[in-house]
Amino acid sequence: MTEIYFYKNNKNIIQKFEVRGHADLDIKGKDVLCAAVSALASHTIGAIQEFTSEPCENIVDEDDAKVIFRLSNEEPDDIAKTFMEAFASSAEELAFNYPDNLSITYKEC
C-alpha cells in the first residue's frame, strides 16, 4: 500500500508531505496508481521549485520507495500553498477510488 502523509502547521497550511511504499495494484513498472502518485508528487515538487522562490527540502529514497518534501517557510507564498493543496486534493480522489492501495493521513508538524 502507498501511504501519503500531509503535515499541516499551526496555521493549517500543508508544510510537508511524505509518500511511502508501493500501491501493489499491479506489478512494478505497470502499476498505474504508483505512476499517478509519483507523477503528482513530482509535479508538485517541480512546480514549486520552478514557479516560486520558496526554500524547500526534497529527499528521495528509491530503495525504500520514499519521497519527503518540505517547505522551509511556515508561511509559504500562495502559489506554493496552492500546489500543495492541489496535490492533497488529487491524492484524496485517488485514495477514494483505490482505498485498498492508497491511504492519506493528515498530521500536525
C-alpha positions in Angstrom: 0.0 0.0 0.0 1.1 3.5 -0.7 0.8 5.9 2.2 0.8 9.7 1.9 1.2 11.8 4.9 0.4 15.5 4.7 1.8 17.6 7.6 -0.1 20.9 8.5 1.4 23.6 10.6 -0.5 25.6 13.3 -1.9 27.9 10.6 -3.5 24.8 8.8 -1.0 25.1 5.9 0.4 21.9 4.4 4.1 22.3 5.2 5.4 18.8 4.2 4.4 15.6 2.6 5.8 12.1 2.7 5.0 9.4 0.1 5.9 5.8 1.2 5.5 2.4 -0.3 4.1 0.8 -3.4 0.4 0.6 -4.3 0.6 -3.1 -5.3 -2.2 -2.6 -7.8 -0.1 -4.3 -10.4 3.5 -5.5 -10.9 6.3 -3.0 -10.5 6.6 -0.9 -13.7 3.0 -1.5 -14.7 1.2 -0.1 -11.7 -0.8 2.9 -12.9 -1.7 4.0 -9.3 2.0 4.2 -8.4 2.7 6.1 -11.6 -0.1 8.5 -10.8 1.1 9.2 -7.3 4.7 9.6 -8.5 3.6 12.0 -11.2 1.6 14.1 -8.8 4.4 14.3 -6.2 7.0 15.0 -8.9 4.8 17.7 -10.5 4.2 19.3 -7.1 7.9 19.4 -6.2 8.9 20.6 -9.7 6.2 23.3 -9.9 7.1 24.7 -6.5 10.8 24.8 -7.4 10.1 26.4 -10.8 7.3 28.8 -10.1 8.1 30.0 -6.6 11.1 31.2 -4.7 10.2 29.1 -1.6 13.1 27.4 0.1 12.4 23.7 0.3 13.9 20.4 1.0 13.4 17.3 -1.1 14.6 13.7 -0.2 14.1 10.8 -2.5 15.0 7.2 -1.4 14.3 4.9 -4.3 15.5 1.8 -2.3 12.9 2.5 0.4 10.2 3.8 -2.0 10.0 7.1 -0.1 9.8 10.8 -1.0 9.8 13.6 1.5 9.2 17.2 0.6 9.1 20.1 3.0 8.6 23.8 2.6 11.0 25.7 4.9 8.9 28.8 5.5 6.0 28.5 7.9 4.1 30.9 5.8 4.8 30.0 2.2 3.5 32.1 -0.7 0.1 31.5 -2.2 1.4 29.6 -5.2 3.3 27.1 -3.1 0.2 26.6 -0.9 -2.0 26.1 -3.9 0.3 23.4 -5.4 0.5 21.6 -2.0 -3.4 21.7 -1.6 -3.8 20.6 -5.2 -1.6 17.6 -4.6 -3.6 16.7 -1.5 -6.9 17.1 -3.3 -5.8 14.8 -6.2 -4.3 12.3 -3.8 -7.6 12.2 -1.9 -9.5 11.5 -5.1 -7.2 8.6 -5.9 -7.5 7.2 -2.4 -11.2 7.3 -2.6 -11.1 5.3 -5.8 -8.4 2.9 -4.6 -8.9 2.5 -0.8 -7.1 -0.8 -0.6 -4.0 0.6 -2.3 -3.6 4.2 -1.1 -4.1 5.9 2.2 -4.0 9.6 3.1 -3.2 10.8 6.6 -3.0 14.4 7.8 -0.8 15.1 10.8 0.4 18.2 12.7 4.0 19.2 12.2 
